[in-house]
Amino acid sequence: MKIISAPLEKSEIKRLSAGEEVLLNGVIYTARDQAHKRLVEALVKGKKFPLELRNQVIYYCGPTKLPRGKVIGSCGPTTSSRMDGFAPFLLDAGLRGMIGKGNRSAGVVKSIKKNRAIYFLAYAGCGALISKCVLEARIVAYADLGPEAIYRLVVKDLPLIVAIDTQGRNIYG
C-alpha cells in the first residue's frame, strides 16, 4: 500500500493506478452539495474564495455531531455523483483530488484526465472508523451550513482506493 501526502503533488499521483490502495496523510477539506454550490458561485462571480484550491483534496463528507472527547464525529463518504455538476469548475481552478463513494459522470472523468487530478473512494459504512484517522478538525468556511460546512481536516493513514487515476482509468469500467 502506497503512502501519499496532501496537498497532492502531480508527480506523486501520476504514479497511482485505478484500483490501487493508498494511505493518505496531511490536510484535506470536507465539502458537500451546498458548499460546492457556494464555491462555484464564488468562482463564477470572481468573489473572494474561502480556501486555496491548488493541489488540495476535497472529501465529500458531512461529519456527524461531535462526541465528547473526540476530534470529529463519524465522517463517512457521501455519494460523489451529487457533486458532478460542480467538480469540473473546481478541478479547472486547481483542485487535485476528490474523495467520496460511487462512480462519476463522463464529464467528471474527462475533467480529471484533463487536469491530471485523481478520485479516491473511501470505505462506505465505515464513518466511525474513518474518524479515527482524523487528528484535527475545524470549520474554515460556511459555518451556517452546519455539518455541510467546509472543514479543514488533518488526517493520518486514511485508507482509500484509487477509483479514477490521472489518465482517466476507472475501476467502474
Summary of the structure (lengths in Angstrom):
residues: 173
radius of gyration: 14.7
end to end distance: 22.4
largest distance: 43.5
contacts: 576
relative contact order: 0.24
helix: 28%
strand: 31%
